[in-house]
Structure formats: C-alpha cells, structure tokens
C-alpha cells in the first residue's frame, strides 16, 4: 500500500474477508473460483470479482449484488477458458459468444472486461497465444456488444510481461510480491494445489 499498490487480490473469499479488515484503503479483487454458497460474502468483501465463469453464475451474482451492493452496478470480469483446457474454469469462447448479451443484460453488474489464466509452460512466450486469443475475442465481442468493458486481466508472475505486450490491463503478480503460498492444511499436510 505504501508503494502505491492499492488493488490487492485473493483466491479465497474467507482469507480476503480476514485480510481486508487489516489493510485499510485497499480495493480487493477475487481472482479465485467463486462458489455459489459464497457469492453473498464475496460481494460484501470484494470491490470486483474477476472470475465470473457462466451465465447462470452471473445471474445469481446479479440478484445478490442488487440486494447488497454498495455500487450502482457491481464490477465483474468474465473468465474465459480460451485454451479449452479441461482443468481450467471459465466460459468457452463459443459459450461466451452465445451468452454475452444475457450477461450484459444483468442490471446490477458492470461487466468491465475479460479474464483468463495463461498456459502453465516453462517459457513465458509460449503463453502468448492464450493472451492474443483473449484480446482478439474482446475486440470482436465489443464490436457487437458495446456494454462489454475493455479490461483484460491476464498474466501472472511468470508471464505478465508477455501478457502486457498483448494488451493486459490487469496482471496478477502475487507470487512475485509475496512469495509462494503456503499450501498446508491446519494439520500441517500439503494440499498440493498450485497458487
């Protein structure tokens, strides 16, 4: 915060709820999966959710944001699985093209743009096709759906420079700033999930 990095992010709703009280003045984004039973708490905790992954989730979020939101319209990004990777969440490109108008019709959501997770590859340049695909998709959708914002959240610690070259407006560089996440359960066992 002292260095001017006032937008922070967290992968987990419960962790952010605890941290947000300790970091006055920060804007918090959810960059991890949003479970249905945590939507209400997420809207109360975060100033943006970057991981809206389906039209049905957007509709649930719209309803809850209308009840709770401290914003006129709650800011979100739509997560897109442009690589069709079976282990990644998000709209497929085709699904988003079919659903974008319905999502943009959500009265209580401000759809500021798109988000994707790059390929986990040894050479950051190999992630470039993912970032290019998201940028091209964003440009194409915005030409027919002008309510979609221009934000592109893509790129993490290992590949953010490549993502910026391809148009990223938001990068997620937590590991570069804070180090590796501790993946241990309360019993001291590792859960093995990457950050």
Protein Blocks (a to p, Z undefined) as FASTA:
>chain_A
ZZopabccdfbfklmmmmmmmmghiacddfbdcdfklmmmmmmmpmbdfkbcbfklmmmm
mmmmmmmocbfbdcddddddfkopakbgcddfklmmmmmmmmmmpmkbccfbdcdddddd
fblklmmmmmmmmmmmmmmmmmmmmmbcfbdceddfklmmmmmmnopabdcfkkmmnopa
dfbdfkopaehiaZZ
